[in-house]
Amino acid sequence: MNKFLGEILIELGFVDESQLKMALDEKNKTGSLLGDVLLRLDWVTEEQLQTAIAIQSGAKILDIQSTKIDQSLVADIPMDFAIAKGIFPLEKVDNILKVATSNPFDVITQDELTRMTGFRVETYIAPKVWISETIDLYYKAAVTIDENIEKITRANIQVEEDSDHIIRLADLLIDKGNILEASDIHIVADTKLVRIYYRVDGVLQQAYLFSKNLHKSLVQRFKIMGDMDISKSHVPQDGRIQHRGHSGDIDIRLSTFPTQFGETVVMRLLRSSKGVVPLARLGFESDDLEKFEKTLNRPYGLVLVTGPTGSGKTSTLYSALMSILSPNINVMTIEDPIEYVIPTIRQTAVNPKAGLTFATALRSAMRQDPDVILVGEIRDTETAELALGASVTGHLVLSTLHTNDSSSAISRLLDLGTTPNMLASAVTMVLAQRLIRFVCPKCSKITPIEAGERDIFIRNGIEPPDKLARHTGCDGCSNTGYVGRSGVYEILIVNREIEQLIATGAPSSKIEEAAIKAGTTLMIRQALKKVARQITTLDEVYRVIADA
């Protein structure tokens, strides 16, 4: 028999019997829920109440910092219903709809959601305030932002005439990017227009067209926000913005670049508040995840994550750090910039103008008795040699390189001037990765596989499926056909044979052959497995992986 909430709160030591009695009396007088009464009296915290409700109901507590929100679900559940029932749709996995609620016992609402969407409902306990704020953000703010932007741009203003409107427009453009979970915002001048782009799930999408007379005003506003020199428009500049807006707080890395039509502005949105995603949720196949975690638990060695810009390398490194984080180890990072602030880790941002480069910071960090060191990127010979040296002297070193596959990382480090013997003894694992978009669950079409498509699977040693998912486009996915992304990985573990190949300067092709023999699954094969499971498309694989 399930225990009453009050009993659980007493057993956990959150309230005593006299407090519970007074709260129950108040509950009976007012008709309020016991939890609401206890919160109003300030006798329990929101976290304590959630813990007790989770024990009573068996529901999970929502991890707000790293939760994933599928914005396309907002179109399926009316705002009035979400407000009235105090729920917010999070994501759909297979045939399960994950929903945030403060009352997991409300089975009537769960039944209504099942009838409304056709999915089985799985509830996650979240604070009422968070649910209310999230409803405001995803249901109300997006519409309000578009309406306000249209009003401002329709006014055909100049900064000298109405600076308040330009300030408001700049803030709204950032808020829109935050709601879309864009990684970048582009402000691009044309002959007669200003084009606003957002990079969402790795793809640039044009969102707005403004009159050219807004360009100078808008650029100057962003430069002021980024503490940049507005008098210099013919040289590139870099700046930082700490934006506090209606869509939440966000740090921004700002860059300007002169073109024939005026300055282009690109803003990289850094969401440290979103939290670090656990390794298990990045998209690893189970055997690769096991290999990665086993390597991370070694006390020394160099672990490299490779891929092009925007392939999620930094996110993977942070997830790796969080998986091994412990009070018993000293973890230090050297980054450019710091993208996620983790209180228990000693983090440093490089500052080349002040003489603090990756190499100089790494040399000094070695004197701080570290166990684990994250080096944001190996860019030069000095940093490479120091990272290798640290990894063979009892330290676990994590870093990134820009290479297309795992075996090419060895050649890249040799090109930087490292010695083959040192490289062979230092590198323990290379992980190459890409990010592939999920096909939109609302509008995708499942159709029979064609002959040419079947050949692609056979050529890569994958059993062809009978049917494939095709992307189309709807309002829920901004007519792209895709929502969200997953990692695709290729893991090379340095065994004795590969170590000998590295030491003798063997070409990448020989190292790749040995890696496949030892159990490495090439990235294209990993991607095709996701296509076979109908979570992405062949078109997306072609876009992301060149040798498909």
C-alpha positions, 0 to 999 in steps of 0.5 A: 500500500502506498504511503501518504505524502505526509508520512514520507516527508516525516520519514525523510526528516523534512517535517516533524509531526507537529508541522504536518498536523498544522499543514493538514489542518490548513489543507482541510480549511482551504482545500489546497494540496498538502504540498502547496501548503507546506511550500507556502509555510516555507517548511519544505523546499521545492526539491524536498517536496519533489523527492517525496512525491517521486517516492510516493508516485514512482515518477522520475524527477526532471533534470531541468539543466540537461532536459531535452525539449522537442519544440514541435510538440508545442503545436500538438498540445494547446497552450490553454490545456498546458496552463490549465493542467500545469504540464509541459510536453518535453519530447517523444521517444518511440511511442512515449510522450515525456511530460513535465508535471508537478502532480504525477497522480493526475491520471485524468490529464494523462489520459486526455494527453494520450487521447489528444496525441496517441502516445503513452504518457510518461510523467516527470516531476518538475517545479510549478514555477519552471513549468509556468516559465517554460510555457511562457517561453515556448508558447507565448514568447516566440509569437510575441517576438515575431510580432514585435520584430514585425512592428519595429521593422515596419516602422522603417527607423534609423538609430538616430531617430529611435535608439530604443527601437534598435535596442529592442530589436537587437534583444529580440533577435537574440531571444529568438535565437535562444528559443530556437536553440540556435548555435549561431545568429548571422546578420548579413548585409546585401545590396538592399536588404539585411538578412538574418539567419539562425543556425539550427541543428547545424543548418543555416535558416533564413528567418528575417529580411530587413530594410538595408537602412537598419543595418548600420544601426543594428551592427553598432548596437551589437558592437556596443553590447560586445564592448567593441569599437564602433568607429572601426568598420573596416577591420574584423573585431571580436567581443563578448556579450552577456545577454539577460533576456526574456528567453533566459540568460545566455553568453555570446561570442561576437565577431564582425567582418567587413564585406563590400556591402557592410559589416557581417555580424556572427554571434555564437550562443553559448548555453552554459545554463543548459547543462552537460548532457550525459554520455549515454544520451549523446547517441553512442552505440552501446559497445562504443559507449562501453569502450569510451567509458573504459578508456576514460577510467584509465589514469593516464593517456591522451584521448582525442576527439576529432571532427570539423567545426560544429560537430559537437567535440566540446560537448562530448569532452564535457560529457566525458569529464562529468562521467569521471568527475569525483571529489578525489581527482583534480580536474583542470581545463584550458579552453577558448572560451569556457562554454560550460561552467562547472563549479568543481572543476578548475577552468581557465580561458586562454587569452593570447593578447595577455600571453596566455595561450594553450601551451603556456597555460598547459605548462603552468597547469602541470605544476598544479598537481592535476589528475585530468586535464582538458585542453580545448584544442591542439593547434600547434607543435608546442601544445601537442608536445606538452599534451603528449608529455603530460599523458605519458607522465601519469595524467589523463589528457582530453583534447580535440583536433580538426580531422575527418576521421579517427586514423587521420588524427595520428597524421595530423599530430605527426604533421605538427612535428611530434615524434612517432615514438612519443605519439605511439606511447601517449595516444590511447583513443581517438574518437571521430564524430559528426552530428546527424539530424533526427527526422521529424516524427510529425511529418516524416514518411516511411516508404519502401527502400529503393534498389540504389539505396539498398546497394549503399547498405550492402556496400558498407556491410549493413543489412538493408532495411525494408523501409526508410524514413523520408523527410518532408517538412511541417510547422513543427520542424520549421519546414526542414523535415528534421528536429534535434540531432544525435552524434555519430561516432568512430572509435579507434582504440590504440592496441599494440599493433596500432602502437607499432604502426604509429611508431614506424610512421605508417600511413593513415590507411594502414592504421585504419585497416588495423583499427577495423580489424580490432573492432572499430566501426567506421562512421558511415556504418554507424550512420547507416545503422541510424538510417535503418532504425528510421531515426534519420535519412540517407539524405542527411547522411550524404550531407554530413558524411562525404564518403557515404 
